[in-house]
Amino acid sequence: MKKHIFDITPTPKESVRKRRVAAYARVSCGKDAMLHSLAAQIDYYRDFIQNNPDWEFAGVYADEAKTGTKEDREQFQRLLADCRSGAINMVVTKSISRFARNTVTLLETVRELKALDVEVWFEEQNIYTFSADGEMALTLLASFAQAESLSCSDNCKWRIRKGFEVGRANSCTMLGYRLVDGVFALVPEEAEIVRRIFDLYLSGLGTQKICKILNEEGVSTRLGCEWHPSAIRTILENEKYTGDLLLQKTFRLDHLSKKQVVNTGQLPQFYVEDDHEAIVSRADFSAVQAELAQRKSAHTGERGAPSVFTGLIRCSGCGKNYRRKTTASGVVWCCSTYNTKGKRYCPTSKAIPEGTLKAACAQVLGLRSFEDETFSSAITAIDACPDNLLRFHFRDGHRLEFHWRDRSRRESWTDEMRETARQRALAGR
């Protein structure tokens, strides 16, 4: 009998891989109502994606108080990075305006994601970017969204500028005041910090030293951050602390870039005297402005052209650059962390006298005296290490170490210091 043999090997079922789907949500301001809306969007899309059996939940990316015309949205950029890495196959978002109001940004992003095989679904308009007419519809609707953004921006600008004309401020983010019903209300505990900053500056301290004092005492800025010289200077230059208002100091260049520029006459400015309760007197404020100008003039005169060492000396302890500083004993180069925050934050760094630094460079380069051009053409970086060690990095790739010697007490004294000591000795006789 002839045998009949059949191949009955089971055909393996193809496993259908679920699409990894993420959602993007955004609100354009930080008001409570908007933040509640954002939380609702996040909850909605989490449930919406997880309840679809063909989808695998890949997260919700949400930006708070971010405008859709700007590309530097943190969560939006993180979403794009995850799409590029292959972690996401599809993006769901409420509408075109939530995704981007800039037509160019929208189309560039959608095209990049399409090339990565990532589809975007705009729920409100029911547009899928993989569909045949998807990009045409997107282009048309995005243009409307951008026009709506421009109209909204123009309306906001009109309202704010009309307020300026009648002496009404639009916002208040400064230490010492809160804007309550359009009026600057003084915050007593913060006002004391402001007065102290003015007093410390008038006593002869610099912005760097004031920062160090406040940070060591645990006094933070209005936003709870540590102090930096720029924040101190902003306070010292703000006329609002005298009770006056200078309105429209800056303005937004356009509704797309949102770039803020200084108003140097492009738009009207308005000065309001005695608008609110002052924190510092006009006399103290004027004295501070004069002192700021005097110190700036003196510093500019000393500094002159940028040094060849700028940006080249790195602290091996904290990784920050060394900066040039004028002290009573002469010009030195010191770690910016040590200079700003003190020894506790960078205990291994040490200030290097500029003369000592130049002498070390000349010796390493085989020169009789230091030469800017020769140094710049040969050295790419210097590591400032503990125990007076300098590690030089050359353009050809090799490194060389050099130990520098501390100046003696006699060498560190300037002619001015010697004259002061002599006068004191004569007065003590």
C-alpha positions as CSV (number, residue, x, y, z in Angstrom):
1,M,0.0,0.0,0.0
2,K,1.4,3.4,-1.0
3,K,1.9,5.7,1.9
4,H,0.7,9.3,1.8
5,I,2.7,11.7,3.9
6,F,1.4,15.2,4.7
7,D,3.3,18.0,6.3
8,I,1.1,19.2,9.1
9,T,3.7,21.4,10.9
10,P,1.7,24.2,12.5
11,T,2.2,27.6,10.9
12,P,3.4,30.0,13.6
13,K,1.1,32.9,14.1
14,E,2.5,36.2,13.5
15,S,2.5,38.2,16.7
16,V,1.0,41.6,16.0
17,R,3.2,44.1,17.7
18,K,1.3,46.9,19.4
19,R,2.0,50.5,18.4
20,R,3.8,52.4,21.0
21,V,1.7,55.5,21.4
22,A,2.4,58.7,23.3
23,A,0.4,61.9,23.8
24,Y,1.5,65.6,23.8
25,A,-0.4,68.2,25.8
26,R,0.3,71.9,26.4
27,V,-1.1,75.0,28.0
28,S,0.3,78.5,27.3
29,C,0.2,80.0,30.7
30,G,0.6,79.0,34.3
31,K,-2.8,80.1,35.7
32,D,-4.6,77.6,37.9
33,A,-7.4,77.1,35.4
34,M,-4.9,76.3,32.7
35,L,-2.9,74.0,34.9
36,H,-6.2,72.2,35.8
37,S,-6.9,71.9,32.0
38,L,-3.4,70.4,31.5
39,A,-4.0,67.8,34.3
40,A,-7.3,66.9,32.7
41,Q,-5.6,66.4,29.3
42,I,-2.9,64.2,30.8
43,D,-5.5,62.0,32.6
44,Y,-7.7,61.8,29.4
45,Y,-4.9,60.7,27.1
46,R,-3.5,58.2,29.6
47,D,-6.8,56.4,29.8
48,F,-7.5,56.9,26.1
49,I,-4.3,55.2,25.0
50,Q,-4.3,52.4,27.7
51,N,-7.9,51.5,26.8
52,N,-7.0,50.8,23.1
53,P,-6.0,47.1,22.9
54,D,-3.8,47.7,19.8
55,W,-1.8,50.4,21.5
56,E,1.0,50.3,24.1
57,F,1.1,53.4,26.4
58,A,4.4,55.3,25.8
59,G,3.7,58.2,28.1
60,V,2.2,61.7,28.1
61,Y,4.5,64.7,27.4
62,A,3.1,67.9,28.8
63,D,4.5,71.5,28.8
64,E,3.2,74.0,31.3
65,A,3.2,77.8,30.5
66,K,4.8,77.3,27.1
67,T,3.8,79.0,23.9
68,G,3.2,76.9,20.8
69,T,5.1,79.3,18.6
70,K,8.4,78.4,20.3
71,E,10.4,75.3,19.6
72,D,12.4,75.2,22.9
73,R,9.6,73.5,24.8
74,E,11.3,71.0,27.1
75,Q,8.7,68.2,27.0
76,F,8.2,68.7,23.3
77,Q,11.9,68.3,22.6
78,R,12.0,65.2,24.9
79,L,9.1,63.8,22.8
80,L,11.0,64.3,19.6
81,A,14.1,62.7,21.1
82,D,12.2,59.6,22.1
83,C,10.7,59.4,18.6
84,R,14.1,59.6,17.1
85,S,15.3,56.8,19.4
86,G,12.5,54.5,18.2
87,A,10.7,54.5,21.5
88,I,7.5,55.9,20.0
89,N,5.5,54.9,16.8
90,M,2.6,57.3,17.1
91,V,1.8,60.7,18.7
92,V,-1.7,61.7,19.7
93,T,-2.4,65.4,20.4
94,K,-5.6,67.4,20.9
95,S,-5.2,69.9,18.1
96,I,-2.8,71.6,15.7
97,S,-2.6,74.7,17.9
98,R,-1.6,72.5,20.9
99,F,1.2,70.9,18.9
100,A,2.6,74.1,17.2
101,R,1.2,77.5,16.1
102,N,4.2,78.2,13.9
103,T,3.4,76.7,10.4
104,V,7.1,76.1,9.6
105,T,7.8,74.4,12.9
106,L,4.7,72.2,12.5
107,L,5.5,71.0,9.0
108,E,9.2,70.5,9.6
109,T,8.4,68.4,12.7
110,V,5.6,66.3,11.0
111,R,7.9,65.6,8.0
112,E,10.8,64.6,10.3
113,L,8.5,62.2,12.2
114,K,7.1,60.8,9.0
115,A,10.6,60.0,7.9
116,L,11.1,58.2,11.2
117,D,7.9,56.2,10.5
118,V,6.1,58.0,13.4
119,E,2.5,59.1,12.7
120,V,0.8,62.1,14.4
121,W,-2.9,62.1,15.0
122,F,-4.6,65.5,15.6
123,E,-7.7,64.5,17.4
124,E,-9.8,67.6,17.1
125,Q,-9.3,68.0,13.3
126,N,-9.1,64.2,12.8
127,I,-6.0,64.4,10.7
128,Y,-3.6,61.5,10.4
129,T,-0.2,62.5,8.9
130,F,0.2,59.2,7.1
131,S,-3.0,59.9,5.1
132,A,-2.8,61.0,1.5
133,D,-4.2,64.5,2.1
134,G,-2.8,64.9,5.6
135,E,0.0,67.4,4.9
136,M,-2.3,69.6,2.7
137,A,-4.9,69.9,5.4
138,L,-2.2,70.5,8.0
139,T,-0.6,73.4,6.0
140,L,-4.0,75.1,5.6
141,L,-5.1,74.7,9.2
142,A,-1.6,75.5,10.6
143,S,-1.8,78.8,8.7
144,F,-5.0,79.6,10.4
145,A,-3.5,78.7,13.8
146,Q,-0.6,81.0,13.2
147,A,-2.8,83.8,12.2
148,E,-4.9,83.3,15.3
149,S,-1.7,83.4,17.4
150,L,-0.8,86.7,15.7
151,S,-4.2,88.2,16.4
152,C,-4.1,87.1,20.0
153,S,-0.6,88.5,20.4
154,D,-1.7,91.9,18.9
155,N,-4.7,92.0,21.2
156,C,-2.5,91.4,24.3
157,K,0.0,94.0,23.2
158,W,-2.8,96.6,22.7
159,R,-4.2,95.9,26.2
160,I,-0.8,96.1,27.9
161,R,0.3,99.3,26.0
162,K,-3.0,101.0,26.8
163,G,-2.3,100.2,30.5
164,F,1.1,101.8,30.2
165,E,-0.4,105.0,28.9
166,V,-2.5,105.4,32.1
167,G,0.5,104.3,34.3
168,R,-0.6,100.7,35.0
169,A,2.0,98.0,35.2
170,N,1.3,94.6,33.5
171,S,3.2,92.3,35.8
172,C,5.5,92.1,38.8
173,T,8.2,89.4,39.3
174,M,10.5,91.4,41.5
175,L,11.6,90.8,45.1
176,G,9.7,93.0,47.6
177,Y,6.4,93.5,45.8
178,R,3.3,91.7,44.5
179,L,0.9,93.0,42.0
180,V,-2.6,93.1,43.7
181,D,-5.5,94.4,41.6
182,G,-3.0,96.4,39.5
183,V,-1.2,97.9,42.5
184,F,2.2,97.2,43.8
185,A,1.8,95.8,47.3
186,L,4.9,95.7,49.6
187,V,6.0,92.4,51.1
188,P,7.7,93.4,54.3
189,E,10.1,90.5,54.8
190,E,11.3,90.7,51.2
191,A,11.6,94.5,51.4
192,E,14.1,94.0,54.3
193,I,16.3,91.9,52.0
194,V,16.2,94.6,49.3
195,R,17.2,97.3,51.8
196,R,20.0,95.2,53.0
197,I,21.3,94.7,49.5
198,F,21.4,98.4,48.9
199,D,23.1,99.0,52.3
200,L,25.7,96.4,51.7
201,Y,26.6,97.8,48.3
202,L,26.8,101.4,49.6
203,S,29.1,100.1,52.4
204,G,31.6,99.1,49.7
205,L,30.8,95.5,49.1
206,G,30.6,94.2,45.5
207,T,27.8,92.1,44.0
208,Q,29.9,89.0,44.2
209,K,30.4,89.5,48.0
210,I,26.8,90.3,48.6
211,C,25.8,87.0,46.8
212,K,28.2,85.1,49.0
213,I,26.8,86.6,52.2
214,L,23.1,85.9,51.3
215,N,23.8,82.4,50.0
216,E,25.8,81.4,53.1
217,E,22.9,82.7,55.3
218,G,20.4,80.7,53.3
219,V,18.6,83.7,52.0
220,S,17.1,82.9,48.6
221,T,15.7,84.9,45.7
222,R,12.0,85.3,45.2
223,L,11.9,82.1,43.1
224,G,13.9,80.2,45.8
225,C,17.2,80.1,43.8
226,E,20.7,81.0,45.0
227,W,21.9,84.5,44.3
228,H,24.1,85.5,41.4
229,P,25.7,88.9,40.7
230,S,23.3,89.6,37.8
231,A,20.3,89.3,40.2
232,I,21.9,91.7,42.7
233,R,22.7,94.2,39.9
234,T,19.1,94.0,38.6
235,I,17.8,94.9,42.0
236,L,20.3,97.8,42.4
237,E,19.2,99.3,39.0
238,N,15.5,98.9,39.5
239,E,13.8,102.3,39.9
240,K,10.6,100.6,41.2
241,Y,12.2,100.3,44.7
242,T,11.9,104.1,45.0
243,G,8.2,104.0,44.4
244,D,8.4,105.0,40.8
245,L,7.6,103.1,37.6
246,L,9.4,103.1,34.2
247,L,7.0,101.4,31.9
248,Q,7.8,99.6,28.6
249,K,11.6,99.1,29.2
250,T,11.5,96.1,26.9
251,F,9.2,94.6,24.3
252,R,8.7,91.4,22.3
253,L,10.2,91.5,18.8
254,D,7.5,89.3,17.2
255,H,4.9,86.7,18.2
256,L,6.9,83.8,16.8
257,S,10.4,84.1,18.3
258,K,9.0,85.9,21.5
259,K,12.5,87.5,21.7
260,Q,12.6,90.2,24.3
261,V,14.6,93.3,23.4
262,V,15.5,96.6,25.2
263,N,13.3,99.5,24.2
264,T,15.7,102.1,22.9
265,G,13.1,104.4,21.4
266,Q,11.2,102.0,19.1
267,L,8.1,102.3,21.4
268,P,6.9,105.0,23.8
269,Q,8.0,104.9,27.4
270,F,6.2,106.2,30.5
271,Y,7.6,107.3,33.9
272,V,5.2,107.3,36.8
273,E,6.3,109.0,40.0
274,D,5.1,108.0,43.5
275,D,3.1,105.1,42.2
276,H,3.5,102.9,45.2
277,E,5.3,102.6,48.6
278,A,9.0,102.9,48.3
279,I,11.5,100.5,49.8
280,V,14.6,102.7,49.4
281,S,15.0,106.4,49.3
282,R,15.7,108.3,46.1
283,A,18.9,109.6,47.7
284,D,20.2,106.1,48.3
285,F,19.1,104.9,44.9
286,S,20.9,107.8,43.2
287,A,24.0,107.1,45.3
288,V,24.0,103.4,44.2
289,Q,23.6,104.4,40.5
290,A,26.6,106.7,40.9
291,E,28.6,104.0,42.6
292,L,27.7,101.5,39.9
293,A,28.9,103.9,37.2
294,Q,32.1,104.6,39.0
295,R,33.0,101.0,39.6
296,K,32.1,100.1,36.0
297,S,34.4,102.9,34.7
298,A,37.3,101.8,37.0
299,H,36.8,98.1,36.1
300,T,36.7,98.8,32.4
301,G,39.8,100.9,32.6
302,E,41.7,98.1,34.4
303,R,40.4,95.3,32.3
304,G,41.1,96.6,28.8
305,A,41.3,93.9,26.1
306,P,40.3,90.3,26.9
307,S,43.2,88.3,28.3
308,V,44.7,85.3,26.4
309,F,44.0,83.2,29.5
310,T,40.2,83.8,29.4
311,G,38.4,80.5,29.1
312,L,41.6,78.4,29.0
313,I,42.2,77.8,32.7
314,R,40.1,75.0,34.2
315,C,39.8,74.1,37.9
316,S,40.5,70.4,38.3
317,G,38.3,70.4,41.5
318,C,35.0,71.6,40.2
319,G,35.5,71.9,36.5
320,K,34.7,75.6,36.3
321,N,36.9,78.2,34.5
322,Y,39.3,80.5,36.3
323,R,38.6,84.2,36.1
324,R,40.7,87.3,36.3
325,K,40.3,89.3,39.5
326,T,42.0,92.4,40.8
327,T,42.9,92.2,44.5
328,A,44.8,94.4,47.0
329,S,48.0,92.5,46.2
330,G,47.6,92.6,42.4
331,V,45.8,90.7,39.6
332,V,45.2,87.0,40.2
333,W,43.4,84.2,38.4
334,C,41.0,82.2,40.6
335,C,38.3,79.5,40.3
336,S,34.9,81.1,39.6
337,T,33.2,78.7,42.0
338,Y,35.6,79.6,44.8
339,N,35.2,83.3,44.0
340,T,31.4,83.2,43.9
341,K,30.6,80.7,46.7
342,G,33.7,80.3,48.8
343,K,36.1,77.6,49.9
344,R,33.5,75.2,51.1
345,Y,32.3,74.7,47.5
346,C,35.7,74.2,46.0
347,P,38.3,73.6,48.7
348,T,41.2,72.5,46.5
349,S,41.4,75.5,44.2
350,K,44.0,78.3,44.7
351,A,44.4,81.7,43.3
352,I,47.4,82.2,40.9
353,P,49.0,85.6,40.6
354,E,49.0,86.7,37.0
355,G,52.7,87.4,37.0
356,T,53.4,83.9,38.3
357,L,51.1,82.4,35.7
358,K,52.9,84.2,32.9
359,A,56.3,83.2,34.2
360,A,55.2,79.6,34.3
361,C,53.9,79.7,30.7
362,A,57.1,81.3,29.5
363,Q,59.2,78.6,31.2
364,V,57.1,75.8,29.8
365,L,57.3,77.3,26.3
366,G,61.1,77.9,26.6
367,L,60.7,81.7,26.4
368,R,62.7,84.4,28.2
369,S,59.5,86.3,28.8
370,F,55.8,85.7,28.2
371,E,54.4,86.3,24.7
372,D,50.7,86.4,24.0
373,E,50.9,85.2,20.4
374,T,53.3,82.3,21.1
375,F,51.1,81.2,24.0
376,S,47.9,81.2,22.0
377,S,49.4,79.3,19.1
378,A,50.8,76.6,21.3
379,I,48.5,76.1,24.3
380,T,44.8,74.9,24.2
381,A,44.0,74.6,27.9
382,I,45.5,74.7,31.4
383,D,44.3,72.5,34.3
384,A,44.8,74.2,37.7
385,C,45.3,71.3,40.1
386,P,46.0,71.1,43.8
387,D,49.5,71.6,45.3
388,N,50.3,74.4,42.8
389,L,50.3,72.1,39.8
390,L,49.5,73.4,36.3
391,R,48.9,70.9,33.5
392,F,49.4,72.4,30.1
393,H,47.6,71.0,27.0
394,F,49.4,71.6,23.7
395,R,47.9,71.8,20.2
396,D,49.9,68.9,19.1
397,G,48.3,66.7,21.7
398,H,51.0,66.3,24.3
399,R,50.8,67.5,27.9
400,L,53.3,69.0,30.3
401,E,53.1,69.6,34.1
402,F,54.6,72.4,36.0
403,H,54.7,73.3,39.7
404,W,54.5,77.0,40.5
405,R,55.9,78.7,43.6
406,D,53.9,80.8,46.1
407,R,55.0,84.4,46.3
408,S,56.7,85.5,49.5
409,R,55.0,88.0,51.7
410,R,57.4,90.6,50.6
411,E,56.7,89.9,46.9
412,S,53.0,90.1,47.4
413,W,53.1,93.6,48.8
414,T,52.3,96.5,46.4
415,D,53.8,100.0,46.6
416,E,50.5,101.2,47.9
417,M,50.4,98.6,50.6
418,R,53.9,99.5,51.7
419,E,53.0,103.2,51.8
420,T,49.9,102.5,53.9
421,A,52.0,100.4,56.4
422,R,54.6,103.2,56.6
423,Q,52.0,105.8,57.3
424,R,50.5,103.7,60.1
425,A,53.9,103.2,61.6
426,L,54.6,106.9,61.6
427,A,51.2,107.6,63.1
428,G,51.9,105.1,65.9
429,R,55.1,106.8,67.1
